[in-house]
Amino acid sequence: MASDAKTLVKCSVSNCHYWGEQNVCKADMIVIEIDRHADVKLNEEYGEEAFMNNHRDVAEQSSATCCLTFKPKK
């Protein structure tokens, strides 16, 4: 991960493990994929590996994307 300052990510999914007050995401890394790959089973231990290569897709609009970083609160 780069040592640059993190971008503020807002998320309204309050049942996510990484959700913080004022809808701020507390995850160290955000993984976003296009919806047609939404059924890919990733977890935070190895999820980054699939996205460190030159994997690229194109989304026509934001509604065609989804956050794979989501992890339900326990």
MARVEXTI-429245 format. One record per atom (N, C-alpha, C): x, y, z; atom name; residue number from 1. Coordinates in steps of 0.2 Angstrom, whole numbers, always signed. Layout:
! residues N
REC    xx    yy    zz  a   k
REC     X     Y     Z CA NUM
...
This chain:
! residues 74
REC    xx    yy    zz  a   k
REC    +4    -6    +0  N   1
REC    +0    +0    +0 CA   1
REC    +4    +6    +0  C   1
REC    +3   +11    -4  N   2
REC    +6   +17    -4 CA   2
REC    +6   +21    +3  C   2
REC   +11   +25    +4  N   3
REC   +12   +28   +10 CA   3
REC    +8   +35   +10  C   3
REC    +5   +37    +5  N   4
REC    +2   +43    +4 CA   4
REC    -4   +43    +8  C   4
REC    -7   +49    +9  N   5
REC   -13   +50   +14 CA   5
REC   -19   +46   +10  C   5
REC   -23   +44   +15  N   6
REC   -29   +40   +12 CA   6
REC   -34   +45   +10  C   6
REC   -38   +43    +5  N   7
REC   -44   +46    +2 CA   7
REC   -49   +45    +7  C   7
REC   -53   +50    +8  N   8
REC   -59   +49   +13 CA   8
REC   -64   +45    +9  C   8
REC   -67   +40   +11  N   9
REC   -72   +36    +8 CA   9
REC   -78   +36   +12  C   9
REC   -84   +38    +9  N  10
REC   -90   +38   +13 CA  10
REC   -94   +32   +11  C  10
REC   -98   +29   +16  N  11
REC  -102   +23   +14 CA  11
REC  -108   +23   +19  C  11
REC  -113   +22   +17  N  12
REC  -119   +22   +21 CA  12
REC  -122   +15   +23  C  12
REC  -118   +10   +22  N  13
REC  -119    +3   +24 CA  13
REC  -117    +2   +31  C  13
REC  -121    +4   +35  N  14
REC  -119    +4   +43 CA  14
REC  -118    -3   +46  C  14
REC  -120    -9   +42  N  15
REC  -119   -15   +45 CA  15
REC  -113   -18   +43  C  15
REC  -108   -14   +40  N  16
REC  -102   -16   +37 CA  16
REC   -97   -16   +43  C  16
REC   -92   -20   +44  N  17
REC   -87   -20   +49 CA  17
REC   -83   -14   +49  C  17
REC   -82   -11   +43  N  18
REC   -78    -5   +42 CA  18
REC   -81    +1   +43  C  18
REC   -88    +1   +44  N  19
REC   -92    +7   +44 CA  19
REC   -90   +11   +50  C  19
REC   -89   +18   +49  N  20
REC   -88   +22   +55 CA  20
REC   -92   +28   +56  C  20
REC   -92   +31   +61  N  21
REC   -97   +37   +62 CA  21
REC   -96   +42   +56  C  21
REC  -102   +45   +55  N  22
REC  -102   +50   +50 CA  22
REC  -101   +47   +43  C  22
REC  -103   +40   +42  N  23
REC  -103   +36   +36 CA  23
REC   -96   +36   +33  C  23
REC   -90   +36   +38  N  24
REC   -83   +36   +35 CA  24
REC   -81   +28   +35  C  24
REC   -79   +26   +30  N  25
REC   -76   +19   +29 CA  25
REC   -69   +19   +33  C  25
REC   -68   +14   +37  N  26
REC   -62   +13   +41 CA  26
REC   -57    +8   +38  C  26
REC   -59    +5   +32  N  27
REC   -55    +0   +29 CA  27
REC   -48    +2   +27  C  27
REC   -43    -2   +27  N  28
REC   -36    +0   +25 CA  28
REC   -36    +0   +18  C  28
REC   -40    -4   +14  N  29
REC   -40    -4    +7 CA  29
REC   -47    -5    +5  C  29
REC   -49    -2    -1  N  30
REC   -56    -2    -4 CA  30
REC   -55    -6   -10  C  30
REC   -59   -11   -11  N  31
REC   -59   -15   -18 CA  31
REC   -65   -14   -21  C  31
REC   -65   -11   -27  N  32
REC   -72   -10   -31 CA  32
REC   -71   -14   -37  C  32
REC   -77   -17   -39  N  33
REC   -77   -21   -45 CA  33
REC   -83   -20   -49  C  33
REC   -84   -22   -55  N  34
REC   -90   -21   -59 CA  34
REC   -95   -26   -57  C  34
REC  -101   -25   -57  N  35
REC  -106   -29   -55 CA  35
REC  -106   -36   -58  C  35
REC  -104   -37   -64  N  36
REC  -104   -44   -67 CA  36
REC   -99   -48   -64  C  36
REC   -94   -45   -60  N  37
REC   -89   -49   -56 CA  37
REC   -91   -49   -48  C  37
REC   -97   -47   -47  N  38
REC   -99   -46   -40 CA  38
REC   -99   -53   -36  C  38
REC  -100   -59   -39  N  39
REC  -100   -65   -36 CA  39
REC   -94   -68   -34  C  39
REC   -88   -64   -36  N  40
REC   -81   -67   -34 CA  40
REC   -81   -67   -27  C  40
REC   -78   -73   -24  N  41
REC   -77   -74   -17 CA  41
REC   -70   -71   -15  C  41
REC   -70   -66   -12  N  42
REC   -64   -63    -9 CA  42
REC   -64   -62    -2  C  42
REC   -59   -62    +2  N  43
REC   -59   -59    +9 CA  43
REC   -52   -55    +9  C  43
REC   -52   -51   +15  N  44
REC   -47   -46   +16 CA  44
REC   -40   -49   +16  C  44
REC   -39   -56   +17  N  45
REC   -32   -59   +18 CA  45
REC   -29   -60   +11  C  45
REC   -33   -62    +6  N  46
REC   -30   -63    -1 CA  46
REC   -34   -59    -6  C  46
REC   -39   -55    -4  N  47
REC   -42   -51    -9 CA  47
REC   -38   -46   -14  C  47
REC   -33   -43   -11  N  48
REC   -29   -38   -14 CA  48
REC   -25   -42   -20  C  48
REC   -23   -48   -19  N  49
REC   -19   -51   -24 CA  49
REC   -22   -51   -31  C  49
REC   -29   -52   -32  N  50
REC   -32   -52   -38 CA  50
REC   -32   -45   -42  C  50
REC   -31   -40   -38  N  51
REC   -31   -33   -41 CA  51
REC   -24   -30   -41  C  51
REC   -19   -34   -40  N  52
REC   -12   -31   -40 CA  52
REC    -9   -32   -47  C  52
REC   -13   -35   -51  N  53
REC   -10   -36   -58 CA  53
REC   -13   -31   -63  C  53
REC   -14   -32   -69  N  54
REC   -16   -27   -74 CA  54
REC   -24   -29   -75  C  54
REC   -27   -32   -71  N  55
REC   -35   -33   -72 CA  55
REC   -38   -26   -73  C  55
REC   -42   -26   -78  N  56
REC   -45   -19   -79 CA  56
REC   -52   -21   -83  C  56
REC   -57   -17   -80  N  57
REC   -64   -18   -83 CA  57
REC   -66   -11   -84  C  57
REC   -72   -10   -88  N  58
REC   -74    -3   -89 CA  58
REC   -82    -3   -87  C  58
REC   -83    +2   -83  N  59
REC   -90    +3   -81 CA  59
REC   -93    +9   -84  C  59
REC   -99    +8   -87  N  60
REC  -102   +14   -90 CA  60
REC  -105   +19   -85  C  60
REC  -107   +17   -79  N  61
REC  -109   +22   -74 CA  61
REC  -108   +19   -67  C  61
REC  -109   +23   -62  N  62
REC  -107   +21   -56 CA  62
REC  -112   +15   -53  C  62
REC  -118   +15   -56  N  63
REC  -123   +10   -54 CA  63
REC  -120    +3   -56  C  63
REC  -115    +2   -60  N  64
REC  -113    -4   -63 CA  64
REC  -107    -7   -59  C  64
REC  -106    -3   -53  N  65
REC  -100    -5   -49 CA  65
REC  -102    -8   -42  C  65
REC   -98   -11   -38  N  66
REC  -100   -13   -31 CA  66
REC   -93   -13   -27  C  66
REC   -94   -13   -21  N  67
REC   -88   -13   -16 CA  67
REC   -87   -20   -14  C  67
REC   -82   -23   -15  N  68
REC   -80   -30   -12 CA  68
REC   -77   -30    -6  C  68
REC   -76   -24    -3  N  69
REC   -72   -23    +4 CA  69
REC   -77   -25    +9  C  69
REC   -84   -24    +8  N  70
REC   -89   -25   +13 CA  70
REC   -88   -32   +17  C  70
REC   -88   -31   +23  N  71
REC   -88   -37   +28 CA  71
REC   -93   -36   +33  C  71
REC   -98   -40   +34  N  72
REC  -103   -39   +39 CA  72
REC  -100   -38   +46  C  72
REC  -104   -34   +50  N  73
REC  -102   -33   +57 CA  73
REC  -104   -40   +61  C  73
REC  -100   -42   +66  N  74
REC  -102   -48   +70 CA  74
REC  -104   -46   +77  C  74
